[in-house]
Amino acid sequence: MTVFYPPKPKPRAKKPGPVGRLFASLDSSLAPLYARSYAMKMGEVHTPRRRLYFIVQPDLALRVLAESATRYPKSNLMGAMLEHLVGDGIFVSRGQTWARQRRMMDPAFEATRIRAIFPLMREAAEAMAERFGAGAVGEATRVDIEMTHVTADVIFRTIYSRAFTRAEAETIFDNFEKFQKLAWRHGVWTMVGVPPSWSISRRRAKRYAKVIRDLLHAPVRERLERIARGEATPERDLLQSFIEAVDPETGERFDECELVDQIGVMFLAGHETSASSLAWALYMVAMSPEVQARLHAEADAAFAEGPLVFETMRRLPFTRDVFREALRLYPPVSFLSRDATEPETMRGKHIKPGEILFVSPWLSGRSEHHWDNPDAFDPDRFARAETRASEQKAYFPFSRGPRVCMGASFAMQEAVIILATIMREWRVAAAAGHTPDPVARLTLRSRNGIRLDFVRR
Ligand code: HEM
């Protein structure tokens, strides 16, 4: 079988001046560090005001994320980047605020029991199939954009019990693209210790975040008004669960602003991530004809008796492994940031309180100490017994410990449904002359998009 080695980040050309150099090394997804990271166990980057540490050695990574998690709280870096969009929502909150939110949201998230939302995911995937059938795909399709559309549709249906309109999709894509660039820039300044009030990017990002937040807020307001008028709200969706969520310790509920924060988190965390990894998965499938033939065969068998049902998911193990392999090679949240709170020494490096530790599912997922042929796209590795140890130690695309992703099962199910629905009808091939260029922003995206040719089978 021909093995495909998917692209890695390229070191960027150095720009003049200290600011240019800083952006060349940080804004380019830490590519220079990444390039020598396969054998690295721990690395560091010195910025003018603080040091950043990159932890790849698995026992240290798991200590930071899970075993001693209270000693390494989530850094406010993500919070600084996302504040205008998700306020103090659960993805970025810390301490008691986070603990209260998680207490309330874990049971509320039960509403998204994966069996119960299976039909919603299938409807969104079939809506995608209709768009594709009506000409949304063809030569050099921007598959990253199409995946953003379908995953946003899945999460929109889960939150609000209705589909995502084309107009809403366009408003969000357009504004999020601009927001993401500025938020990342602001994040780089925060990383190196520049005060937020100095950041022009932060002020500019707010404008685009507001458009998205207003769009997400309108249906929340509408639902709350219906409740205030005493009207029935039969929807059993995520919004309703969050409205009804009660803190078991204090009896409090979320107020309107907190509700919008949490809906913002669910919308963002619930689709950007899945969209990124689905686009990378499809690119690697396009470059691996034998993998694609097996996906086609698996989809044909799964759809042979009609539409997908929850039980059919068991008949798509290879599709699932393709997605797991995409998460290893291109984990969407590629750097997880934590704050050091006490002085300590790790692998001979003296870390001071306030410095930032990055644990990276991306670097660990490609570590040559833990994976056989780490840069190869090899979905079958997950079916081999010897991979179990690597998985336990060095595979954490959904994080580990108390801040572990709330939507991991949701994402796995959604991805398998979407991949199988595409494979039922389409063959994908890399667009001529196009090689994606990976870059870590809020999620791991391709700087030049991901373009594929879609051909009917
Ligand atoms: C392939 C898809 C996904 C990946 C790779 C992913 C990955 C992650 C990671 C790595 C974190 C933790 C970040 C950290 O520790 O700093 C996280 C947190 C979170 N994710 Fe996901 N996620 C995915 C999909 C989803 C979906 C579909 C949802 C919701 C429907 C979701 C909701 C959340 C929430 C609410 C948190 C915050 C949990 C907390 O801090 O307590 N994610 N995700």
Residues whose N, C-alpha, C, O or C-beta is under 5 A from the ligand:
A	BS01	HEM	I90 F91 M266 A269 G270 T273 S274 S277 P332 V333 L336 S337 P397 F398 S399 P402 R403 V404 C405 M406 G407 F410 A411
